[in-house]
Amino acid sequence: MSKDYRGMNFILPFVSQELKEKSFAGFIVFDLLLSNGNNTGRYFQIYFDGRDIKKESIKKLFPAPQEYKTMSNKFLKRHPEVLNNGVLTQTDIRHFTESLK
């Protein structure tokens, strides 16, 4: 999950470096709630081959699998303060946090 309003292009280099250090290869999922809002552009999947993120593999996940939503919601229940770091209005945040209850 992104932790602020900056989109995927900003975080990809950091994610790529971390995944290289962990010797990971496979698909990764991004929850872009804070940069894209709570809409159809919230979840994306992209492939990391162990060295590079393959931008041509990007795929919007809509509808997103429930397991991704559950994982994101667990994180947001524990860290609701991150909702203030994105594009969501105070009304959006209130509605969203109410839906987590």
JOKABEL-V856983 format. One record per pair of residues at least 12 apart in sequence whose ideal C-beta (glycine too) atoms are under 7 Angstrom apart, sorted by sequence separation. I is the first residue (numbers start at 1). J is the second residue. If there is no record, write none. Layout:
I,J  I,J
This chain:
31,43  32,44  46,58  15,28  30,43  83,96  29,43  30,44  44,58  45,59  44,59  29,45  44,60  45,61  44,61  80,97  27,45  28,46  43,61  41,60  27,47  28,48  43,64  8,30  26,48  40,62  42,64  25,48  77,100  8,32  24,48  25,49  76,100  7,32  25,50  43,68  73,100  2,30  7,35  2,31  5,34  6,35  19,48  1,31  2,32  4,34  5,35  3,34  20,51  1,33  2,34  16,48  29,61  2,35  8,44  16,52  16,53  31,68  29,68  12,53  31,72  34,82  37,87  34,85  35,86  37,88  34,86  35,87  33,86  34,87  38,92  38,96  1,72  1,75  3,82  5,85  4,85  5,86  3,85  4,86  5,87
